[in-house]
Amino acid sequence: GMAFSQSRLGNVHAMSHPVSGHFGVPHGVANAVLLPRVMNYNKIACPEKFAEIATAMGEDIAGYTAVEGAECAIDAVEQLAEDVKIPASLSAAGMDPKGIPTLAEDAMKSPNTLVNPRSTTLEDVSLIYEEAI
């Protein structure tokens, strides 16, 4: 939390705030469900950073390409969420798929989208929400 005032947080937070506000999904749960989907979206922009995350999470990625390492990080985050009993989807957490257009518009209003590692459009955000349903 101390770092929040020093940087922005990217699409995960931009997208989780509307889910929490409109559907009452706890902020941490919304973040946890969205994180691997946003990581997958972002992996082409910074695969080396995601490969570092895989290593930090205990994954052995020796001999992997940066993109393969990034995919291991995404898998590790998904496994962690499952291990701590995070719902597998936003709909399982209480989000109505009919809300995607409003949620996407609200997410795009967040300055967090401006610092996301990969440029993001309204359509991109909508697709990520659809994947998370």
N, C-alpha and C positions, 0 to 999 in steps of 0.2 A: 503494500500500500504506500510506503514512503516514496517509491519511485514514480507513482502516478503524477505527482506534481512536477516531475522533471521531464516527462515524456507523455505521449498519447498512447492509446492501447490498441488501435486497429479495429478490424471488422468484428472480432469476437464480441467486444464490448459494445460497439455500435449496434450490433444486431441483438444482443441479449437484453439491453435496456427496454426496447419496445415489447419484447416477449414478456418480461416481468411486469411492465406497466399495464399492458392490455389484458394479459391472461393470468396474472398472479403467480407465474412460475418463479420460484426463488432464483435470485440473480446468479448464484453460484451454480445451480443446476442448469440454467439456460447457458451459462458460459461453458460448462462441462460438455453439454450435448453439442454445442456449436463448435467447440475448439477443434476437434479432428476434421470437421468438414471445412472449416476456414483454413486449417493447416494444409489440407489437400489442395484447396484453391491457391494458396500462397506458395506451395512448394517449388514451383518453377521460378519464382522470383528470388528465393534465397535457400536453395537446397543445402548448402554447406552449413548454414545456421541450424537447420532442422536436423542434419546429421549429428551436429554437436549435442542437440537435445537427446537424440537416441543414445549417444554415448553416456550422457549424464544420467539417463534413466536405466543404465546398466545393460544396454543392448550391445552385443559384439558385432560391429559393422566392418571389421577388418576385411579389406578386399572389395568392399561395396563401392559403387559410384555414389556421388553426392545425392543423387535422386533416390537411389535405393536406400541410402541411409535415412533420407527424409521420410520415405515410406515406412521404415522401421520405427521412426519417432511417432508417426501417426498411429501405427498399430499399437505402440506402447501406451500412448495416451488413451486410446480406445479400451485397451485391456485394464488400465488403471481405473477408468470410469466404471467399467463392468465390475471390477473387484470391490469398489466401494458402493456399489448398488445405485449408480446414477441411472435414471431411466434411459432406455436405448434411443428414444426419439423425443422430439418436442411434443408430438401428439400424446405420447405416453405420459409426459409431464403436465399435460393439460392445455396445450395450445390447439386452437381450432385452425385447420388449414385454410379456412375461408379468410382468415385475417392476414394472409401473406401480403397482399397488395398494400395494405395500410402499414404493416410492420416494415416492409421494404422501404416505403417512402419515409417513415420515421427514422429508420437506420441511416438512410442517406443524408439526413439532416445533421447527423453527428459529425463533429470535426475529427473523430477517431478514424473515419474512412479515409481522410486525407493523408494519414500517416501509415496506412496499411502498406505492407511491403509490395503489394501488387495493386495497380490501379483498379478501381471498382466502379461498376455501373449499377444502376437500379436493377437491370436484368440479372447481373451477376448475383446480387444479394437475394433476389427472388429465387434464383436457382439453388442457392445454398440453403435457404429456408426449405425449399421443396425436398432437397436431399435429407434434411434433418427431420422431416415429418416421417 
